[in-house]
Amino acid sequence: MQQGYPIDWDKLRIFHAVADAGSLTAAGDKLHLSQSAVSRQIRALEEALSTILFHRHARGLILTEQGELLFDATKSMSRRLDAASARIKDSAEEVFGELKVTTTTGFGTLWLAPRLPALYEKYPDLNIDLMLEERVLDLPMREADVAIRMKEPSQADLVRKKLMTVRMRLYASQAYLDKVGGFDEIEDIGRHRLICQSPSAFQVAAGATLVGHLLSYDKPSLLHVNNYFGVLQAVLSDLGIGVLPDYLTEDFPTLVRVLPEVESGAVPVYLAYPEELRQSKRIMAFRDFVQDEIITHRRRIRDGAAAIA
């Protein structure tokens, strides 16, 4: 390729579709082009770059090392174009379109998802793509638009807002306690089944520390579950004592807290989104909704505690 010779943007678009689909036919269907037209564009791009971008196999196409480098670049371009498109769409007054939200499995299933009907009622044209996983997605690379995480984000180019503080505590069902009897001392943990995430599992550090502390006493019967949704279901099924986040107590009032003096350290909950989406109306609508729900959540917890006292 001659120095300074511009690459045809249309050829890059077609290359990206082929690399993403892994075949000329699938890419052609997506782009509404014939397989031969797609093939010609790929050959022309390879000639312009003086390199081979794909290994041809009977089962499809595999990117060469040079092809991987170019695909990384076109993925970045695609995400940035998506971001620009989102900002352009957000210039309208209405809140609409897709919003990709990522958070942990436990918080997403047990706290956020049950509250989303109120958000949809207020913004019926907003579509939430809720991605629940423990892996921290890359917001600047547009793997998601907004994240709710149990730690402060480390990336500098993110807007972040502390939402609340969570602590891990011990809970059981009343039926379980009626069956096996309660206990007043942590030393009695060995007489019970402990339901928790494994200390080596990916989770908030404060939760792992609390579980490790509990296991330093007489070792109880154990049930390990890799997320708090599963721990909760086991507790509600009268299987034992569960290590669970305290935000569950409003929505699951039948949980009985045991050993009130035992709890984890504070876990900060943050909402974060890319700086470039600071003016996004979808982001602002979601941020304000979550903040309002947390204020309401705190008020109900406080009022409930005052009523008990």
Secondary structure, 3 states (H helix, E strand, C coil): CCCCCCCCHHHHHHHHHHHHHCCHHHHHHHHCCCHHHHHHHHHHHHHHHCCCCEEEECCEEEECHHHHHHHHHHHHHHHHHHHHHHHHHCCCCCCCEEEEEEECHHHHHHHHHHHHHHHHHHCCCEEEEEEECCCCCCCCCCCCCEEEECCCCCCCCEEEEEEEEECEEEEECHHHHHHHCCCCCHHHHHHCEEEECCCCCCCCHHHHHHHHHHCCCCCCEEEECCCHHHHHHHHHCCCCEEEEEHHHCCCCCCCEECCCCCECCCEEEEEEEEHHHCCCHHHHHHHHHHHHHHHHHHHHHHHHHHHHC
